[in-house]
Amino acid sequence: MSAHDTLGDFLTLLRNASRAHKETAETFHSNAREGILRILKEGGYIRNYQVIETEGSFKRLRIEMKYVNDVPSLTDIQRASKPGRRRYCGSREVPKVLGGMGNSILTTPKGILNEREARRLKVGGELICTVW
């Protein structure tokens, strides 16, 4: 039996597109992926994203990567909680990334939030990834 880490594959797609200086990247749609992209857009790591309707009932996400002076805004994105080892944290235990220069992304009962929103709303959850 094999297990697939779809969020890990998605984060790898973003990391590879950024390092290869791609203008856009496309992937399958999911609510978790769209939530992560919303946080990345708000944080200034990507330029924009679009939900594209395709034939049938399938959707795709088109991500526009962001570069400043030919340097990627998304330097790195690392998976924190993996299928083999989940990482959970309370609202007071959410790790700061690079002393506050990066972002932690969590899935909480209030939805997918960044570390600042989770602290403000006083909710904890599963630590999905860290971004800088």
N, C-alpha and C positions, 0 to 999 in steps of 0.2 A: 504494500500500500504506500503510495507516495502522497506527500502533502505539498501543496503549492502555496507560496507566500505571495499573493497577488499585490499586496501593498509594497512588499519588498521589491518586486519587479517594477512597480510604478516608480518608486524612488530611484531605482537604478536607471530607468528611462530618463528621468529628469537630470540626474547627475551626468549621464553620458551625453545628453543633448547639450548641456551647459559646457562641458569640457570640449566638445567637438565644435562649438560655436555655431550650432544649428539655429536657424531663425524660428522654426516651429517644430513641434513634436505632436504626435497623435497617439491616442490610446483609447481603450474601451472605457465607457462611463460607469461609474458607481457613485453612490452618495458619499462614501468615505473619500474617494479621490477628489470629488468636487469640493468637499469641505477643506481638504488639505490645500487645494489650489486657491480657494478663497483666502485662506490665511497667508499663503505665499504672495498673493497679489497685494493684500493689505500691507504686508511687510516690505514690499518693494523688491521681492526676489524674482518675480516674473512680470512681464508687461501686461498680459491679459490672457484669458482663456474663454473658449466658447463651447457650448454644448451643441453638437451637430446631430440632427435627425438623419438617419440612414434608412435604407429600405427595410421594411418590416418594423419591428418594434425596438430595434437596437439603436443605441445612441453612442456617439463617440465624443471625446474631448480633444480639442485642438488648443495647444498651449503655445503662446508666443513668448519666447525666451527674452530676457532683458540683459543688455550689455551697456556698460558705461566706459567709454574710451577703449572699446574692444576688450574689456575685462568683464567676465561674467559676474552678474550680481549674486547669483547662486554659487558660492564658492564650494560648498559641500553640504550634503544632506545624508545623515546616518540613521539607520533603523535602530531604534532602542529596544522595543519590545518585539520579540520574534516568536514564531509559533512554538518553538521548543522551550522558550523561557520568557514568560510575560513579565513586564515591569509595571508595577502600579505605584502611585504616589498620592499622598494627601495634598491638600491645597498648600500647606506650609512646607512640603518637601519637594515641590517641583524644582528641578535643577535649573540654574541659570546657565546659559551657554555663553562662553567667552566673556564672563563678567557682565552680561546683559546686552552684549553686542549681537548675539544670535537669538534664536527662538526655539522653544520646545513646543511640540504640538501634542495635545492629549485628546483622547476621546473620553468624554464625560457624560453624565446623565443629561446635561444641558446641550449636548452636541459636541462637535469637534471645535476645540478652543486652543488658543495659544496660551503661553504661561501667564501672561499679564491678565488676560480675561479670567482664567481659572482662579488666580489669586483673588481678583476683585470679587468674583462671584462666590468665593470660598468653596470650590468644588475640586475634588481630585478625580483621578481616573487612570486609565492605561496610557503610559507614555509611548506614543507612536514613533516619533522621530525628533531629531535635533537638526537645526538648520543654521548655517552661517555663511 
